[in-house]
Amino acid sequence: MMKAKVLILLLPIALMTSACSVANFLTPYKLDIPQGNEITADQVAKLKTGMTRSQVRFLLGTPLLNDPFHANRWDYLYSDARAGQLKEKKSFFLIFEGDTLLSFGGETLPAPVKFKNTDASAPQAIAASAVSKE
């Protein structure tokens, strides 16, 4: 009878302490979360000083931060967290004087890669196979 009471007391304690160590192995899935404005190098290449605010907004999108204390500064921020860890963080700023772009700078993402068809005979081969099927 005494052994049963000890067993009844020790069993829940053992289960609770083992559950704490199991929690380290069983973690929930964490989504990859890119946040902010993705400003690429090709977008920045299109920026020119003297552009209006509306032209810049059309090119880059609405800024993530629009500071009421610095109305002439726009900040574009981008962060990418993968599996709960911050992998990439970029910031890009624009300075305006009135309604015209005065200066800009910061870090950008690389320009997206455009794939080229290196095989010049591919369209001819597709056209030839379409003709042969008829």
N, C-alpha and C positions, 0 to 999 in steps of 0.2 A: 504494500500500500504506500509506503514511504517512497519507494522507487518510482511509482506512478506519479506522485505529486511533483517530485523533482523533474521527471521527464516532461510533465505538463508545463512546468515553469521554464525549463531550459529550451524546449522546442520552439516556442514563439521568439525567444531571445535570439536563438541561432538563426531562425528564418529572417528576422529583421536585420541583423548584422550582415547576413549574406546578401540581402537585397540591396544594401548600400554599395557593395562592390560590384554587383551585376549592373548597376546603373551606369557605370563607366563604360561598359561594353555595348550596351543597348542605347544608343543615342538616336534621336529622331533625325530624319532626313532634313537637311538644310538646303533651301533653294539657292541657286545662283541669282543674285539680285544686282543688276546694273541700275544705278540711279543717277539722275541728273541729265545734263545735256551732253551728247556725244559730239564734240567739236573735232572734226578731222582736219588734216593738213590741207586737203584740197578745198575745204570750205574757207580756211584762212587765206589760201592763195587768192581767192576771189574778193577778199576784203580790201578796201582801198580807203585811205584817209579822205575825208570830205563826204563820205556817204551819209545819208540821213538815218535817223533812228529807225524809221519804218523799213528802209532798205536792208539794214543790218538785221532787224527782226525777221524779215522775210528770208534772209540767207541763213542765219544761225538759229532762228527760233526765239521764243521768249526766254529771257535769262532766268536762271534759277533764283538768283538773289538780286533784288532791286532795293538797295539800301536807301531808306528815306533820308538819312543824314548825308549821303553822298549821291545826290540825284544824277550827277554826271558820270557815274561809274556803274557799269554792269558787270556782274560776275557770273560766269558759267562754270559750274562745278560738275564733276563726274566721278563716281566711285563704283567699283566693281567688287562685290564680295562673293567669293566662291567657297562653298562648304563652311560658311560662317567666318571665314578669314578674309580680311581686306587684302585684295591682290593688286589693285590699281587705283590711284587717286590722281586726278588731273584738275587743274584750275586754269581758267582763261579769263582775262579781264579786258574791258573796253573803256576808254575814257572819251567822253563827249564834251564839246564846248558848244553850248546851246543845243542845236539840233544836228550838228555835224560831228562825224567821228574824227577825233583828234589823234588818238594812238591806241594801240592794242598790243597784247603780249600774253605769254603764259605757255602752258604745256598743251599739246594736242595729241589726239590719237592718230595713228598712221592712216594714210589714205586707203580706202578699200581697194583691194586687188581686183583688177578687171581681167577676166580671162580672154585670151585671144585664141582663135582657131589657127593653129600652126600648120595644119594639114590643108593645103590649098586644093587638093583633089577631092576633099570630102563632099562639097556641094555637087561636083560632077558625078561622084559615085552614087550619091543619093538620087540624083536625076536619072542616071542610067538604070538603077534598080527599079525605079518607078516605071520607066518605059518598058523594061523587060517583063514586068508583072502584067502589063496590059496585053 
